[in-house]
Amino acid sequence: MAEHEYDLIVVGSGAGAMLGAIRAQEQGLKTLVVEKTELFGGTSALSGGGIWIPLNYDQKPAGIKDDLETAFGYMKRCVRGMATDDRVLAYVETASKMAEYLRQIGIPYRAMAKYADYYPHIEGSRPGGRTMDPVDFNAAKLGLAALETMRPGPPGNQLFGRMSISAFEAHSMLSRELKSRFTILGIMLKYFLDYPWRNKTRRDRRMTGGQALVAGLLTAANKAGVEMWRNSPLKELVQDASGRVTGVIVERNGQRQQINARCGVLLGAGGFERNQEMRDQYLSKPSKAEWTATPVGGNTGDAHRAGQAVGAQLALMDWSWGVPTMDVPKEPAFRGIFVERSLPGCMVVNSKGQRFLNESGPYPEFQQAMLAEHAKGNGGVPAWIVFDASFRAQNPMGPLMPGSAVPDSKVRKSWLNNVYWKGETLEDLARQIGVDAAGLQDSARRMTEYARAGKDLEFDRGGNVFDRYYGDPRLKNPNLGPIEKGPFYAMRLWPGEIGTKGGLLTDREGRVLDTQGTIIEGLYCVGNNSASVMGPAYAGAGSTLGPAMTFAFRAVADMVGKPLPLENPHLLGKTV
């Protein structure tokens, strides 16, 4: 068996793994990244790229007030005891330092001043400013050759499936700001006039969201001299006689190769949502790997199993970063429905035609509500998102662009009764999708009444600042609109996810713990490969990528003998 030697081996190439590799290389550690698939970037490349960073550097310029004790209290309440206080505090203290480091290596972010934390009802939440969105990145800085090794973004994150849009621009369009038409025109003109670039590749020169983040990380990794292998899946971890992890065995070019690590191994290989056997073992039922919105071929739990084999403790294995998803033909993964469901004039129903949740709420709770409704016997899987002709004309929904731009006559014929269903009446639509007609008609009537009154009497949709972010501010309630004008439409939703939350249990330095709570020397873990510091919650947009990179930042500090001490230990154990 061929052998190689490095100081640090990083398994995976998502945001957490890549930041750890860059930081380690800059700190003098000879670093190798091994990626299972043929493309770098993992699920991070498909993401919105947001990071949840309390006390970030862009809050003050935006006029946002925040403080550490308040942020710590909010996150601790969200976590509900499913992550230790010292890990929570380590995150809140270090996240802003990590964000500053990203800026230093060429990946600046900006605070989203109006994007609220996901749980406005929990003390310590903020109405905006903790979530940050990456600044646009010019793909030419990465280079065409390296761009071809990077996972492309999902069609849902692009205008007409090809032009990049930022989170700020998406909000402007969906909330019908006056400038939004000019914004769209500007994006289209910039793309189509960039003929020299488009002549080389179909991918947009302007990269936003997760594409901007991953492209920036790959550029920084190349600059730092990080060595990176593709098509090199992890097979097992190597230990010495004392139990210290000293390397990995991967398969490369059809052969098993041992790679020795002088300082340690950092696992950042994602979750296990693409492994049906592990889903069956740990997740709520029903559960299918095909429903997930993450990359096909990755996130199969290989590193979870390798960690278990050396005695690692697992935690939070029955939790996921849930999101409703939709099957779109020819797209490699199911598409996550993150924001369209919040727009006024649509509703989500079960097989009885009844609403069962706040459609505008956080997407993890949306997925959990679907599963809970199904467990009650009410047919929550699949659920159906229903809207009328007025909504169809004005708004996007999944792969359907607004009817004013792409009318039904221009939509692919094969999508009818496959991606979307259409009926002249609600009764006709109910018959086609197999839900109770009387229930559907009654739900539409109630929603129309709520829209006119400006108050959802069942689920209080639009009743908080988070709901209202994606809505129409011109309405009495930004998230409520009538459903009364035929024809009527329905699209099918599944309880998918953007990753699993469970994994190897770590301490505040990212060091893996064994089943007795003892550190496994030489082994570190971050991202969805580890048990989330967020516990069962999703504190705000960016609660996956923020911790992944922050704990990679802390892990490298520990590897080089400069662990980051807690600056506010007096907060530990404090009742909140």
C-alpha positions in Angstrom: 0.0 0.0 0.0 1.4 3.4 -1.0 2.0 5.8 1.9 2.2 9.6 2.1 2.8 12.0 5.0 1.4 15.4 5.9 0.9 17.4 9.0 -2.9 17.6 8.6 -5.3 15.6 6.5 -8.7 17.2 5.9 -11.6 14.9 4.8 -14.2 16.8 2.7 -14.2 20.1 0.8 -17.1 22.1 2.1 -16.7 25.4 3.8 -15.6 24.1 7.2 -13.1 21.7 5.8 -11.7 24.2 3.4 -11.3 27.0 5.9 -9.6 24.6 8.3 -7.2 23.6 5.5 -6.4 27.2 4.6 -5.8 28.2 8.1 -3.6 25.2 8.9 -1.5 25.8 5.8 -1.0 29.4 6.7 0.0 28.3 10.3 2.8 26.2 8.8 1.1 22.8 8.6 1.6 20.9 5.4 -2.1 20.1 4.6 -3.9 17.7 2.3 -7.6 17.8 1.4 -9.2 14.5 0.3 -12.6 14.8 -1.4 -14.8 11.8 -2.1 -16.5 13.1 -5.3 -15.2 14.6 -8.5 -16.1 18.1 -7.5 -15.0 20.3 -4.6 -17.4 22.4 -2.5 -19.8 19.9 -1.0 -23.2 21.1 0.1 -21.7 24.5 0.8 -21.5 25.1 -2.9 -25.3 24.6 -3.2 -26.1 26.8 -0.2 -27.0 30.4 0.1 -23.6 31.0 1.6 -25.0 32.9 4.7 -23.3 32.7 8.1 -24.9 33.5 11.4 -22.4 35.7 13.2 -23.4 37.6 16.4 -21.3 40.8 17.0 -20.0 40.8 13.4 -17.9 43.6 12.0 -20.6 44.9 9.7 -23.2 45.4 12.5 -22.0 48.8 13.7 -21.7 50.4 10.3 -25.3 49.2 9.7 -26.5 50.7 13.0 -27.2 47.4 14.6 -26.8 46.9 18.3 -25.8 43.5 19.7 -23.8 42.2 22.7 -22.2 38.9 23.7 -24.3 38.1 26.7 -27.6 38.7 24.8 -26.4 36.5 21.9 -25.2 33.8 24.2 -28.5 33.8 26.1 -30.5 33.6 22.8 -28.5 30.7 21.4 -28.5 28.8 24.8 -32.3 29.1 24.9 -32.5 27.8 21.3 -30.2 24.9 22.0 -32.3 23.6 24.9 -29.4 21.8 26.6 -28.5 19.7 23.6 -25.1 21.3 23.3 -22.8 22.2 26.3 -22.7 25.8 27.4 -18.9 26.0 26.8 -19.4 25.0 23.1 -22.2 27.6 22.7 -20.1 30.3 24.3 -17.0 29.3 22.3 -19.1 29.8 19.1 -20.5 33.2 20.1 -17.1 34.4 21.1 -15.2 33.1 18.1 -17.7 33.5 15.2 -16.8 37.2 14.7 -13.1 36.4 14.6 -13.7 33.7 12.0 -15.7 36.2 9.9 -12.8 38.7 10.1 -10.4 36.0 9.0 -12.6 35.3 6.0 -12.4 39.0 5.1 -8.6 38.9 5.4 -8.3 36.0 2.9 -10.5 37.7 0.4 -14.0 36.6 1.3 -15.8 39.7 2.7 -19.4 39.5 4.0 -22.1 42.0 4.7 -24.7 42.0 7.4 -28.3 41.5 6.4 -29.8 44.3 8.5 -33.4 43.3 8.0 -33.1 39.5 8.1 -34.3 38.4 11.6 -33.2 35.5 13.7 -35.5 32.5 13.2 -37.1 32.6 16.6 -38.3 36.2 17.3 -40.3 34.9 20.3 -37.2 33.8 22.1 -35.5 36.3 24.4 -32.3 37.7 23.0 -33.3 37.4 19.3 -32.5 40.3 17.0 -34.7 41.7 14.2 -31.7 41.6 11.8 -28.0 41.9 11.4 -26.6 38.6 12.8 -26.9 36.9 9.4 -24.2 37.8 6.9 -24.2 37.3 3.1 -21.0 36.9 1.0 -20.0 39.8 -1.3 -20.0 38.9 -5.0 -17.0 37.0 -6.2 -15.4 37.3 -9.7 -14.9 33.7 -11.0 -12.0 34.9 -13.1 -10.0 35.2 -9.9 -10.4 31.4 -9.4 -9.7 30.7 -13.1 -11.5 28.5 -15.6 -9.5 25.3 -14.9 -10.2 25.5 -11.1 -13.8 26.5 -11.8 -14.3 23.2 -13.6 -13.4 21.3 -10.4 -15.9 23.2 -8.3 -19.5 22.0 -7.8 -22.0 24.3 -9.6 -24.8 25.9 -7.8 -28.5 24.8 -8.0 -30.8 26.3 -10.6 -33.1 27.5 -7.8 -30.3 30.0 -6.7 -30.2 31.6 -10.2 -32.3 33.8 -12.3 -33.7 31.7 -15.3 -31.3 29.0 -14.2 -28.2 30.7 -15.3 -27.7 34.3 -13.8 -26.5 34.7 -10.3 -28.5 36.7 -7.8 -27.6 37.7 -4.3 -29.8 37.3 -1.2 -30.3 41.1 -1.2 -31.5 41.1 -4.8 -33.8 38.1 -4.2 -35.4 39.9 -1.3 -35.9 43.0 -3.3 -37.6 41.1 -6.1 -39.8 39.0 -3.9 -40.9 41.9 -1.7 -41.7 44.0 -4.8 -39.5 46.9 -4.1 -39.7 49.6 -6.7 -36.1 49.1 -7.7 -36.5 45.4 -8.3 -37.4 45.6 -12.0 -34.2 47.7 -12.6 -32.3 45.1 -10.5 -33.5 42.3 -12.7 -32.7 44.3 -15.9 -29.2 45.1 -14.6 -28.5 41.4 -13.8 -29.6 40.3 -17.3 -27.7 43.0 -19.1 -24.5 42.4 -17.2 -24.7 38.7 -17.9 -25.6 38.9 -21.6 -23.1 41.7 -22.3 -20.3 39.6 -20.8 -19.8 37.8 -24.1 -16.0 37.2 -23.7 -16.7 35.2 -20.5 -19.8 33.4 -21.7 -17.9 32.3 -24.8 -15.7 30.3 -22.4 -18.2 28.9 -20.0 -21.9 28.8 -19.3 -21.3 29.6 -15.6 -21.8 33.2 -14.6 -18.6 35.2 -14.0 -20.5 36.9 -11.1 -20.7 34.4 -8.2 -23.0 34.9 -5.3 -24.1 33.0 -2.2 -22.5 29.6 -1.6 -20.8 29.8 -5.0 -19.0 33.0 -3.9 -18.0 31.5 -0.6 -16.6 28.2 -2.1 -14.9 30.0 -5.0 -13.3 32.3 -2.6 -12.1 29.4 -0.4 -10.7 27.5 -3.3 -8.9 30.6 -4.5 -7.4 31.1 -1.0 -6.5 27.4 -0.8 -4.7 27.5 -4.1 -2.8 30.7 -3.0 -1.8 29.1 0.3 -0.5 26.0 -1.4 -3.0 23.5 0.0 -2.8 20.1 -1.9 -6.2 18.8 -2.9 -7.3 15.3 -4.1 -10.6 14.5 -5.8 -12.2 11.1 -6.2 -10.5 9.9 -3.0 -13.1 8.5 -0.6 -12.2 7.9 3.0 -12.1 4.2 3.9 -10.9 4.2 7.5 -9.0 6.1 10.1 -5.5 4.9 11.3 -4.6 4.8 15.0 -1.4 4.0 16.8 -1.0 1.8 19.8 -2.1 4.5 22.2 -5.3 5.1 20.3 -4.2 8.4 18.8 -5.5 9.0 15.2 -2.4 9.2 13.0 -3.8 9.2 9.5 -6.4 7.9 7.0 -6.7 5.2 4.3 -8.4 6.5 1.2 -9.1 4.8 -2.2 -7.4 6.7 -5.1 -7.0 5.5 -8.7 -8.5 2.2 -7.7 -5.9 1.6 -4.9 -6.0 1.9 -1.2 -3.4 4.5 0.0 -2.4 5.3 3.6 -1.8 9.0 4.4 -0.1 9.7 7.7 -0.8 12.8 9.7 1.8 14.2 12.1 -0.7 16.7 13.8 -4.1 15.3 13.1 -7.1 14.5 11.0 -10.0 17.0 10.5 -13.3 15.4 9.4 -15.6 17.7 7.5 -17.3 15.3 5.1 -20.9 16.3 5.6 -23.9 14.5 7.0 -25.5 11.1 6.2 -28.7 12.1 4.4 -27.7 10.3 1.2 -27.4 7.0 3.1 -30.8 5.3 3.2 -29.6 2.6 5.6 -28.5 5.3 8.1 -31.7 7.3 7.5 -33.7 4.2 8.4 -31.7 3.7 11.5 -31.8 7.2 12.9 -34.4 9.6 11.3 -38.1 10.0 11.6 -40.3 8.1 9.2 -41.1 8.4 6.4 -37.6 9.1 5.2 -36.1 8.8 1.7 -32.6 9.8 0.6 -34.1 11.0 -2.7 -36.0 13.8 -1.0 -32.8 15.6 0.1 -31.5 18.8 -1.5 -27.8 17.9 -1.1 -25.4 16.7 -3.7 -25.9 13.2 -5.2 -22.9 10.9 -4.4 -21.8 12.8 -1.2 -23.0 13.0 2.4 -23.2 9.2 2.8 -22.0 9.1 6.4 -18.6 7.4 5.6 -16.8 9.6 8.1 -19.5 9.0 10.7 -18.8 5.3 10.4 -15.1 5.7 10.4 -15.3 7.8 13.6 -17.5 5.2 15.2 -14.9 2.5 14.3 -12.3 4.3 16.5 -14.7 4.8 19.4 -16.3 8.2 18.7 -19.5 9.1 20.4 -22.5 10.1 18.3 -25.1 12.6 19.2 -28.2 14.3 17.7 -28.5 11.5 15.1 -32.3 11.9 14.9 -32.2 15.5 13.9 -31.8 17.2 10.5 -31.7 20.6 8.9 -35.1 20.1 7.4 -36.7 21.9 4.5 -39.6 21.1 2.2 -38.4 19.9 -1.2 -39.8 19.5 -4.7 -38.9 17.0 -7.4 -37.9 18.9 -10.6 -37.2 16.7 -13.7 -33.6 16.8 -14.9 -32.3 18.5 -11.7 -29.8 16.2 -9.9 -31.3 16.8 -6.5 -34.7 17.8 -5.1 -35.1 21.5 -4.9 -35.5 23.2 -1.5 -38.5 25.5 -1.1 -37.1 28.2 1.2 -38.9 31.5 0.6 -41.7 31.2 -2.0 -44.0 29.5 0.5 -43.9 32.8 2.5 -45.4 34.9 -0.2 -49.0 36.0 0.1 -51.6 34.1 -1.8 -50.5 30.5 -1.2 -51.2 27.9 1.5 -50.0 24.4 2.4 -52.5 21.6 3.0 -52.5 17.9 4.0 -54.5 15.1 2.4 -57.7 16.4 4.1 -57.2 19.8 2.3 -56.5 21.4 5.7 -53.7 23.8 6.7 -51.6 22.5 9.5 -48.7 25.0 9.9 -47.5 28.6 9.4 -46.3 28.5 5.8 -43.9 31.4 6.4 -42.1 29.9 9.4 -38.5 28.6 9.6 -38.0 25.7 7.2 -36.7 23.1 9.8 -40.0 23.5 11.7 -41.9 23.2 8.4 -40.3 19.8 7.7 -41.0 18.7 11.3 -44.6 19.8 11.0 -45.0 17.7 7.9 -43.7 14.6 9.6 -45.8 15.3 12.7 -48.9 15.7 10.7 -48.3 12.5 8.8 -47.8 10.7 12.1 -51.2 11.8 13.2 -52.7 10.1 10.1 -53.6 13.3 8.4 -51.5 12.8 5.2 -48.7 15.4 5.7 -46.3 13.5 3.4 -46.6 14.7 0.7 -48.1 18.0 1.5 -49.4 20.3 -1.2 -48.7 24.0 -1.8 -51.8 25.6 -3.4 -52.2 29.0 -5.1 -54.5 30.7 -7.5 -54.2 32.5 -10.9 -53.3 35.8 -9.3 -50.4 34.3 -7.3 -49.3 32.4 -10.4 -49.1 35.6 -12.5 -47.1 37.5 -10.0 -44.8 35.1 -8.1 -42.3 32.3 -8.7 -42.9 28.9 -7.1 -40.1 26.3 -7.3 -39.1 26.0 -10.9 -42.1 28.0 -12.1 -41.3 31.6 -13.0 -44.1 34.2 -12.6 -46.8 33.6 -15.2 -46.4 37.2 -16.3 -42.9 36.3 -17.5 -43.4 32.6 -18.4 -47.1 31.7 -18.9 -48.4 28.2 -18.7 -48.2 27.9 -22.5 -44.4 28.4 -22.3 -43.9 25.9 -19.4 -42.6 22.4 -20.4 -45.6 20.3 -21.3 -44.2 17.3 -19.4 -44.4 19.3 -16.1 -48.2 19.4 -16.0 -49.5 16.7 -13.6 -45.9 16.0 -12.7 -44.3 19.2 -11.3 -47.6 21.1 -11.0 -51.3 20.4 -11.2 -53.9 22.8 -12.5 -57.7 22.9 -12.1 -60.3 25.4 -13.2 -61.9 25.0 -9.7 -60.7 24.0 -6.3 -62.9 21.0 -6.5 -61.3 20.0 -9.8 -57.8 20.5 -8.4 -58.6 18.5 -5.3 -59.7 15.6 -7.4 -56.5 15.6 -9.4 -54.2 15.7 -6.4 -56.2 13.4 -4.2 -57.1 15.7 -1.3 -60.5 16.3 0.2 -62.4 18.8 -1.9 -64.5 20.3 0.9 -61.5 20.7 3.1 -59.5 22.4 0.4 -62.4 24.8 -0.4 -62.9 25.6 3.2 -59.1 26.3 3.7 -59.1 28.7 0.7 -62.1 30.5 2.0 -60.5 30.9 5.4 -57.3 32.1 4.0 -59.1 34.7 1.9 -60.9 35.9 4.9 -57.7 36.1 6.9 -56.0 38.1 4.1 -58.8 40.7 4.1 -58.7 41.0 7.9 -54.9 41.0 8.0 -54.8 38.3 10.6 -54.3 34.5 10.4 -56.5 33.2 13.2 -55.1 29.6 12.9 -51.3 29.9 12.7 -50.6 33.6 13.0 -48.8 33.7 9.7 -47.2 37.1 9.2 -47.4 37.8 12.9 -43.6 38.3 13.5 -40.7 40.0 11.9 -39.1 36.8 10.6 -42.3 35.8 8.6 -42.6 39.3 7.1 -39.1 39.4 5.6 -40.3 37.6 2.5 -43.7 39.2 1.9 -45.4 42.1 0.2 -45.2 45.1 2.5 -48.0 46.9 0.6 -50.6 44.5 2.1 -52.3 44.6 5.4 -50.5 41.4 6.3 -47.4 40.9 4.1 -47.8 37.1 4.1 -51.5 36.8 3.5 -53.3 36.9 0.2 -56.7 35.7 -1.1 -57.0 32.3 -2.9 -60.1 32.8 -4.9 -59.4 33.3 -8.6 -59.2 30.3 -11.0 -57.5 28.5 -12.4 -55.9 27.0 -9.3 -52.5 25.3 -8.9 -50.9 22.8 -6.6 -47.3 21.5 -6.3 -46.1 18.6 -4.2 -43.8 19.0 -1.2 -41.6 16.4 0.5 -39.9 16.5 3.9 -36.4 16.9 2.7 -33.3 18.5 4.2 -30.1 20.4 3.5 -28.2 18.1 5.7 -28.4 16.0 8.9 -27.4 17.4 12.3 -26.2 14.4 14.0 -22.6 13.2 14.1 -19.4 12.8 16.1 -19.6 14.6 19.4 -16.9 17.2 19.9 -15.6 19.6 22.6 -15.3 23.4 22.1 -12.0 22.9 20.2 -13.6 20.5 17.7 -11.8 17.5 19.3 -13.8 14.3 18.9 -14.9 12.6 22.2 -15.3 8.9 22.7 -18.2 7.1 24.3 -16.8 7.8 27.7 -16.4 11.6 27.0 -12.6 11.3 26.6 -10.8 13.1 23.8 -9.7 11.0 20.9 -6.2 12.5 20.3 -5.5 13.6 16.8 -9.1 13.6 15.6 -11.2 16.7 15.0 -14.6 17.1 13.4 -16.7 20.0 12.0 -19.8 20.8 10.1 -22.5 18.2 9.6 -20.0 15.5 10.2 -20.2 16.6 13.9 -23.1 16.9 16.3 -24.4 20.4 15.8 -23.7 23.1 18.4 -27.2 24.4 17.5 -28.8 21.3 19.0 -32.4 21.0 17.7 -32.6 24.6 16.6 -31.7 26.9 13.6 -30.9 30.2 15.4 -30.8 32.1 12.2 -29.8 31.9 8.5 -26.3 30.6 8.4 -26.5 28.3 11.4 -24.8 25.5 9.4 -21.9 27.3 7.7 -21.1 29.7 10.6 -20.4 26.9 13.1 -18.7 24.7 10.5 -16.0 27.4 9.8 -15.8 28.7 13.3 -15.0 25.4 14.9 -12.5 24.6 12.1 -10.9 28.0 13.0 -10.7 26.9 16.7 -9.6 23.4 15.8 -6.5 24.6 13.9 -5.6 26.9 16.8 -5.6 23.8 19.1 -3.5 21.8 16.6 -0.7 24.4 16.5 -0.7 24.7 20.3 -2.5 28.0 20.6 -6.0 27.1 21.7 -8.4 30.0 22.0 -9.4 30.4 25.7 -13.0 31.4 26.6 -13.0 35.1 27.3 -16.3 35.2 29.3 -16.3 32.0 31.5 -18.4 33.7 34.1 -21.4 33.2 31.7 -21.1 29.4 31.9 -23.9 27.8 33.9 -25.7 31.1 34.2 -29.5 30.7 34.2 -31.1 32.3 31.1 
